[in-house]
Amino acid sequence: MGKDKKGLTLVYTGNGKGKTTAALGIALRSTGRGMKAKIYQFIKSPERTYGEQIALKKIGVEMVQLGIGFTWTKTPEEHREALKKAWPIARDAVMSGEYDVVILDELNNALSIDKFPIDDVLPKEEVLDMIRNKPEHVHLVITGRNALPEVQELADLVSVIEPEKHYYEEGVDAVKGLEF
């Protein structure tokens, strides 16, 4: 994509399955069109492997896990430290202009943490400033439940994915190839 085109901000939120999957589709599509994409995950831990990460590496898209797992698996201090390290890495990638597409997966989840303070390590105002001031050509994709109203307001597209039915309700655990 030429630097003269306007990059858009897309938000995928809601309680349904498919937010990350939608973002990965954009990474796949944009890479197929010769664009450079990068993905940062704010909650998932680098201690696990993910099928999408394996596949994306084969086509030259790096997916970086910056988190340490879900909030109920670690202490608030551990999460705060991970967010403190993650935010500047992701922000700098967006602001560098080096990528045509930057996906901030689960950023909405991180921004909506209310069990412990996060604004000093992941400042909401800095996130909003990044969205407002990102390089013109950069497409920014933000996923995760509980997107803040301010993030939704700044977005060019907001898709809310809500569940109608899910196999988890029938006792089916996470399925290899579908969830991981």
ABEGO torsion letter per residue (X at the ends): XBAABBBBBBBBBEABBGAAAAAAAAAAAAAAAGBBBBBBBAABBAABBBAAAAAAAAAGBBBBBABAEBAAABBAAAAAAAAAAAAAAAAAAAAAGABABBBBBGAAAAAABAABBAAAABBAAAAAAAAAABBAABBBBBBEBGBBAAAAAABABBBBBBBABBAAAAGBBBBBGAAX
